[in-house]
Amino acid sequence: MCINHPNYLEALETVLSWDIPDEAIPLAVADQAKLMSGFDYEQPYINILQ
């Protein structure tokens, strides 16, 4: 994952404060960063990283 968006650092800080399993952290950070940047969660999203 390329961390070039400022929301990723803030999203990481937010997600690390949650009580979730370690395996869920990468996806949670990506999802949180998308929401913080104004991503419309009701629209389909094509994951270009896969």
Buried (B, 14 or more C-beta within 10 A) or exposed (E): EEEEEEBBEBBBEBBEEEEEEEEEBEEBBBBBBBBBEEEEEEEEEEEEEE
